[in-house]
């Protein structure tokens, strides 16, 4: 009898913990979906001047406009792009008069990374204010001699290129110089909470099923 009660207690506690973790992930999923919807709505809004998106507080994912000129000094980020295969993002220094910022202009085929035409004339560009930090402990360091980066890293790029800590992903310009802007959306923001919830609920089902099976196997035999 004591053994049966102990097994029931373990079954109930284990199942309860696993179900609560699944419910927590469902709540996290609802929060993440609301946040992504808010970001999508914000990026669909009208652009504002860059300075207004930086002061008094930084507004990430805010569409902005800024007038200045590209300097030709850029970092090349190895990536892939639809229709191009291997490609390079061109992250170029853009001078506004009061700021030096980073602008992700888009992609070019891998073989064209060193032949992007210079566009030093003043122009107004439109983009989205973001601060990509795509590196982790497994990301190889950039090859600065060959100017090949394997991920966008706002902090390291701004230090290497001598700019302010400001990163704009271009969506429209007056002269694209053959560089193709990539769509800016929320697809790169992880949202795995549904998979996590399914995992926890599946484990709860397995835990309860195994507990019931163990109770059945250890039940007192007839006449004992």
CORWO-V82146 format. One record per run of one state. SS is the DSSP state (A for helix, B for strand, O for the rest). FROM is the first residue (numbers start at 1). LEN is the number of residues. Records with the same first field share a line. If there is no record, write none. Layout:
SS: FROM-LEN + FROM-LEN
This chain:
O: 1-1 + 44-4 + 55-8 + 82-3 + 96-4 + 113-10 + 130-3 + 134-9 + 144-4 + 150-3 + 162-5 + 173-7 + 181-12 + 218-7
A: 2-42 + 50-5 + 110-3 + 154-8 + 193-25
B: 48-2 + 63-19 + 85-11 + 100-10 + 123-7 + 133-1 + 143-1 + 148-2 + 153-1 + 167-6 + 180-1
